[in-house]
């Protein structure tokens, strides 16, 4: 409780708030990490599929000409 710690020291209150923020950041980072990895894999698959799509569109364009 930063408010309680402030009674003893304003500097300690700041450190307490910092520790709370870092702890929350760590929790969120652990939740997001697997999602970012999955996004990277999905983006890689999308790039491959879009490359194939471009090839097929080029073939179609040649046929249409």
N, CA, C and O atoms as a MOPAC input file, in Angstrom:
PM7 MOZYME 1SCF
protein

 N      0.84100 1    -1.16800 1     0.00000 1
 C      0.00000 1     0.00000 1     0.00000 1
 C      0.90100 1     1.25100 1     0.00000 1
 O      1.41600 1     1.64200 1     1.04700 1
 N      1.08500 1     1.86600 1    -1.15600 1
 C      1.94400 1     3.04000 1    -1.24100 1
 C      1.51200 1     4.17300 1    -0.30400 1
 O      2.35700 1     4.90600 1     0.21100 1
 N      0.20600 1     4.31800 1    -0.08300 1
 C     -0.27500 1     5.39100 1     0.78800 1
 C      0.21200 1     5.20200 1     2.22300 1
 O      0.54600 1     6.16600 1     2.91200 1
 N      0.24600 1     3.95600 1     2.65600 1
 C      0.71400 1     3.65600 1     4.00900 1
 C      2.22700 1     3.87500 1     4.11200 1
 O      2.72200 1     4.38600 1     5.11600 1
 N      2.93900 1     3.49100 1     3.07800 1
 C      4.39500 1     3.62500 1     3.09400 1
 C      4.79400 1     5.09400 1     3.05500 1
 O      5.83000 1     5.46900 1     3.60300 1
 N      3.97700 1     5.93600 1     2.40700 1
 C      4.29000 1     7.36600 1     2.31000 1
 C      4.41700 1     8.00300 1     3.68700 1
 O      5.16700 1     8.96200 1     3.86900 1
 N      3.68500 1     7.46900 1     4.64900 1
 C      3.76400 1     8.01100 1     6.01600 1
 C      5.18500 1     7.90400 1     6.55800 1
 O      5.61900 1     8.73400 1     7.35600 1
 N      5.89800 1     6.88200 1     6.11900 1
 C      7.26700 1     6.68600 1     6.58600 1
 C      8.25600 1     7.44700 1     5.70600 1
 O      9.19800 1     8.05700 1     6.21100 1
 N      8.03700 1     7.40800 1     4.36300 1
 C      9.00300 1     8.02800 1     3.46100 1
 C      8.38800 1     8.20100 1     2.07400 1
 O      7.79000 1     7.27300 1     1.52700 1
 N      8.54300 1     9.39900 1     1.51400 1
 C      8.04400 1     9.63500 1     0.16300 1
 C      8.86400 1     8.85600 1    -0.85700 1
 O      8.32500 1     8.39000 1    -1.86100 1
 N     10.14400 1     8.71400 1    -0.61300 1
 C     10.99900 1     7.94200 1    -1.51700 1
 C     10.57500 1     6.47200 1    -1.51000 1
 O     10.54000 1     5.82600 1    -2.55800 1
 N     10.26000 1     5.95700 1    -0.34900 1
 C      9.81900 1     4.56700 1    -0.25400 1
 C      8.48800 1     4.38000 1    -0.97800 1
 O      8.23400 1     3.32400 1    -1.55600 1
 N      7.64500 1     5.40500 1    -0.94400 1
 C      6.38300 1     5.32200 1    -1.66900 1
 C      6.64700 1     5.20300 1    -3.17600 1
 O      6.01000 1     4.40100 1    -3.85900 1
 N      7.56800 1     5.98500 1    -3.67800 1
 C      7.92000 1     5.91900 1    -5.09100 1
 C      8.46000 1     4.55500 1    -5.47300 1
 O      8.10300 1     4.00800 1    -6.51700 1
 N      9.31200 1     4.01200 1    -4.63700 1
 C      9.87000 1     2.68100 1    -4.89600 1
 C      8.75700 1     1.63200 1    -4.85900 1
 O      8.74200 1     0.71300 1    -5.67700 1
 N      7.84500 1     1.76600 1    -3.93200 1
 C      6.72600 1     0.82800 1    -3.81800 1
 C      5.87600 1     0.86700 1    -5.09400 1
 O      5.50400 1    -0.17900 1    -5.62500 1
 N      5.57100 1     2.06600 1    -5.57900 1
 C      4.78500 1     2.20000 1    -6.81100 1
 C      5.52800 1     1.59100 1    -7.99500 1
 O      4.92400 1     0.95900 1    -8.86100 1
 N      6.84200 1     1.78800 1    -8.02400 1
 C      7.65300 1     1.23300 1    -9.10700 1
 C      7.60600 1    -0.29100 1    -9.08000 1
 O      7.45200 1    -0.92400 1   -10.12400 1
 N      7.73900 1    -0.88400 1    -7.89400 1
 C      7.70800 1    -2.34000 1    -7.76100 1
 C      6.34600 1    -2.88200 1    -8.19800 1
 O      6.27200 1    -3.90500 1    -8.87800 1
 N      5.28500 1    -2.20600 1    -7.81400 1
 C      3.94300 1    -2.63900 1    -8.21400 1
 C      3.80900 1    -2.57900 1    -9.73500 1
 O      3.27500 1    -3.50600 1   -10.34500 1
 N      4.28700 1    -1.50000 1   -10.34900 1
 C      4.19700 1    -1.35500 1   -11.80400 1
 C      5.01000 1    -2.42800 1   -12.52500 1
 O      4.54000 1    -2.99300 1   -13.51300 1
 N      6.20500 1    -2.71400 1   -12.05500 1
 C      7.05000 1    -3.73900 1   -12.67100 1
 C      6.39900 1    -5.11100 1   -12.54600 1
 O      6.46100 1    -5.91400 1   -13.47700 1
 N      5.78600 1    -5.38000 1   -11.42100 1
 C      5.10900 1    -6.65600 1   -11.20900 1
 C      3.93700 1    -6.80800 1   -12.17900 1
 O      3.75200 1    -7.87200 1   -12.77000 1
 N      3.14900 1    -5.74800 1   -12.34300 1
 C      2.03400 1    -5.79000 1   -13.29500 1
 C      2.55500 1    -5.97400 1   -14.71500 1
 O      1.98700 1    -6.73900 1   -15.49300 1
 N      3.62900 1    -5.27900 1   -15.05100 1
 C      4.22400 1    -5.40600 1   -16.38100 1
 C      4.64900 1    -6.85000 1   -16.63900 1
 O      4.41600 1    -7.38600 1   -17.72200 1
 N      5.26800 1    -7.47100 1   -15.64900 1
 C      5.73300 1    -8.85300 1   -15.79200 1
 C      4.56200 1    -9.79600 1   -16.05900 1
 O      4.65900 1   -10.68600 1   -16.90400 1
 N      3.47400 1    -9.60400 1   -15.35100 1
 C      2.29500 1   -10.45500 1   -15.53300 1
 C      1.74900 1   -10.29700 1   -16.95200 1
 O      1.44900 1   -11.28600 1   -17.62100 1
 N      1.62300 1    -9.06200 1   -17.40100 1
 C      1.09900 1    -8.80600 1   -18.74500 1
 C      2.06400 1    -9.33600 1   -19.80300 1
 O      1.62900 1    -9.92300 1   -20.79400 1
 N      3.35600 1    -9.13800 1   -19.60600 1
 C      4.34700 1    -9.60600 1   -20.58100 1
 C      4.30000 1   -11.12400 1   -20.73300 1
 O      4.46000 1   -11.64300 1   -21.83700 1
 N      4.08100 1   -11.83600 1   -19.62900 1
 C      3.99100 1   -13.29700 1   -19.69200 1
 C      2.74800 1   -13.74500 1   -20.44000 1
 O      2.76100 1   -14.79500 1   -21.08100 1
 N      1.66900 1   -12.96500 1   -20.37000 1
 C      0.44700 1   -13.30600 1   -21.10000 1
 C      0.60200 1   -13.01100 1   -22.58100 1
 O      0.08000 1   -13.74700 1   -23.41900 1
 N      1.31100 1   -11.94600 1   -22.91000 1
 C      1.42500 1   -11.49300 1   -24.29700 1
 C      2.47400 1   -12.27600 1   -25.08000 1
 O      2.32000 1   -12.45600 1   -26.28800 1
 N      3.52000 1   -12.73800 1   -24.43600 1
 C      4.62200 1   -13.41700 1   -25.13400 1
 C      4.14300 1   -14.54200 1   -26.05400 1
 O      4.52800 1   -14.55000 1   -27.22400 1
 N      3.32300 1   -15.49200 1   -25.58900 1
 C      2.87000 1   -16.55800 1   -26.49500 1
 C      2.01800 1   -16.01900 1   -27.65000 1
 O      2.05300 1   -16.55700 1   -28.75700 1
 N      1.26600 1   -14.97100 1   -27.39000 1
 C      0.44200 1   -14.37900 1   -28.44000 1
 C      1.31200 1   -13.73300 1   -29.50900 1
 O      1.00400 1   -13.82900 1   -30.69700 1
 N      2.38500 1   -13.08300 1   -29.10600 1
 C      3.30500 1   -12.48300 1   -30.07400 1
 C      3.99900 1   -13.55600 1   -30.90700 1
 O      4.19900 1   -13.38300 1   -32.10900 1
 N      4.36200 1   -14.65500 1   -30.27000 1
 C      4.99800 1   -15.74900 1   -30.99900 1
 C      4.01900 1   -16.35000 1   -32.00800 1
 O      4.39600 1   -16.64900 1   -33.14100 1
 N      2.77600 1   -16.52500 1   -31.59900 1
 C      1.76200 1   -17.06000 1   -32.50900 1
 C      1.51300 1   -16.09400 1   -33.66700 1
 O      1.31700 1   -16.51700 1   -34.80700 1
 N      1.52300 1   -14.80900 1   -33.36900 1
 C      1.35600 1   -13.80900 1   -34.41600 1
 C      2.49200 1   -13.88800 1   -35.42000 1
 O      2.25800 1   -13.78900 1   -36.62500 1
 N      3.70900 1   -14.06500 1   -34.94900 1
 C      4.86000 1   -14.19200 1   -35.84600 1
 C      4.71900 1   -15.39300 1   -36.76800 1
 O      4.99400 1   -15.29800 1   -37.96400 1
 N      4.29200 1   -16.51800 1   -36.21900 1
 C      4.08900 1   -17.71600 1   -37.03800 1
 C      2.97100 1   -17.50100 1   -38.06000 1
 O      3.10700 1   -17.87300 1   -39.22500 1
 N      1.88300 1   -16.90900 1   -37.62100 1
 C      0.76600 1   -16.65300 1   -38.52700 1
 C      1.17800 1   -15.67500 1   -39.62100 1
 O      0.78100 1   -15.83000 1   -40.77600 1
 N      1.97200 1   -14.66800 1   -39.26300 1
 C      2.43300 1   -13.69700 1   -40.25500 1
 C      3.31900 1   -14.37600 1   -41.29100 1
 O      3.23800 1   -14.06200 1   -42.47900 1
 N      4.15700 1   -15.29800 1   -40.85400 1
 C      4.99900 1   -16.04800 1   -41.78100 1
 C      4.16700 1   -16.87600 1   -42.75200 1
 O      4.45200 1   -16.90500 1   -43.94900 1
 N      3.14400 1   -17.54600 1   -42.24100 1
 C      2.25900 1   -18.33700 1   -43.09800 1
 C      1.51300 1   -17.43700 1   -44.08100 1
 O      1.34200 1   -17.78300 1   -45.25000 1
 N      1.07500 1   -16.28200 1   -43.59200 1
 C      0.37000 1   -15.33800 1   -44.45400 1
 C      1.27400 1   -14.85800 1   -45.58500 1
 O      0.83700 1   -14.75800 1   -46.73100 1
 N      2.51600 1   -14.56600 1   -45.27000 1
 C      3.46200 1   -14.12200 1   -46.29900 1
 C      3.62800 1   -15.18300 1   -47.38700 1
 O      3.68500 1   -14.85700 1   -48.57200 1
 N      3.70500 1   -16.44500 1   -46.98400 1
 C      3.84100 1   -17.54500 1   -47.94500 1
 C      2.60300 1   -17.62600 1   -48.83700 1
 O      2.71800 1   -17.73800 1   -50.05700 1
 N      1.43200 1   -17.56800 1   -48.23200 1
 C      0.18400 1   -17.66800 1   -48.98800 1
 C      0.03300 1   -16.47300 1   -49.92700 1
 O     -0.38700 1   -16.63800 1   -51.07200 1
 N      0.36900 1   -15.27300 1   -49.45500 1
 C      0.27100 1   -14.09900 1   -50.32100 1
 C      1.24600 1   -14.19300 1   -51.49000 1
 O      0.93700 1   -13.72500 1   -52.58600 1
 N      2.40300 1   -14.78200 1   -51.27700 1
 C      3.35700 1   -15.00000 1   -52.36800 1
 C      2.77700 1   -15.92900 1   -53.41800 1
 O      2.89800 1   -15.67500 1   -54.61600 1
 N      2.15000 1   -17.00100 1   -52.96900 1
 C      1.51100 1   -17.93500 1   -53.90700 1
 C      0.36000 1   -17.26300 1   -54.64900 1
 O      0.15300 1   -17.49700 1   -55.84000 1
 N     -0.38400 1   -16.42600 1   -53.93000 1
 C     -1.48400 1   -15.70000 1   -54.55600 1
 C     -0.96600 1   -14.77500 1   -55.65600 1
 O     -1.55600 1   -14.69900 1   -56.73400 1
 N      0.12800 1   -14.07600 1   -55.38700 1
 C      0.71500 1   -13.19600 1   -56.40500 1
 C      1.13400 1   -13.99300 1   -57.64500 1
 O      0.93900 1   -13.54400 1   -58.77400 1
 N      1.70400 1   -15.16700 1   -57.42800 1
 C      2.09700 1   -16.02200 1   -58.55700 1
 C      0.87400 1   -16.42400 1   -59.38500 1
 O      0.89700 1   -16.36200 1   -60.61400 1
 N     -0.18400 1   -16.83300 1   -58.70100 1
 C     -1.40400 1   -17.25500 1   -59.40300 1
 C     -2.05300 1   -16.07500 1   -60.12800 1
 O     -2.57400 1   -16.23600 1   -61.23200 1
 N     -2.02300 1   -14.90000 1   -59.51900 1
 C     -2.57500 1   -13.72000 1   -60.18600 1
 C     -1.76600 1   -13.37200 1   -61.42800 1
 O     -2.32800 1   -12.96400 1   -62.44500 1
 N     -0.44600 1   -13.53100 1   -61.34800 1
 C      0.39100 1   -13.27600 1   -62.52300 1
 C      0.08000 1   -14.27700 1   -63.63600 1
 O      0.02000 1   -13.90700 1   -64.80900 1
 N     -0.11600 1   -15.54200 1   -63.26700 1
 C     -0.48800 1   -16.54700 1   -64.25700 1
 C     -1.83700 1   -16.21400 1   -64.88600 1
 O     -2.00500 1   -16.33600 1   -66.09900 1
 N     -2.78100 1   -15.80100 1   -64.07900 1
 C     -4.09500 1   -15.43900 1   -64.57100 1
 C     -3.99500 1   -14.24400 1   -65.51400 1
 O     -4.65000 1   -14.21000 1   -66.55500 1
 N     -3.18700 1   -13.28200 1   -65.15100 1
 C     -3.00900 1   -12.09300 1   -65.98800 1
 C     -2.46200 1   -12.47500 1   -67.35700 1
 O     -2.89700 1   -11.94400 1   -68.37900 1
 N     -1.49800 1   -13.40900 1   -67.37100 1
 C     -0.92600 1   -13.87000 1   -68.65300 1
 C     -1.97800 1   -14.56400 1   -69.49200 1
 O     -2.03300 1   -14.37300 1   -70.70700 1
 N     -2.82700 1   -15.38200 1   -68.84400 1
 C     -3.86700 1   -16.11100 1   -69.55100 1
 C     -4.90800 1   -15.13000 1   -70.11300 1
 O     -5.38800 1   -15.29500 1   -71.23400 1
 N     -5.24100 1   -14.13000 1   -69.33300 1
 C     -6.24300 1   -13.15400 1   -69.74400 1
 C     -5.77200 1   -12.31500 1   -70.92600 1
 O     -6.58200 1   -11.86300 1   -71.73500 1
 N     -4.45500 1   -12.10800 1   -71.02500 1
 C     -3.90600 1   -11.31200 1   -72.13700 1
 C     -4.05200 1   -12.10700 1   -73.39600 1
 O     -3.66000 1   -11.64400 1   -74.46700 1

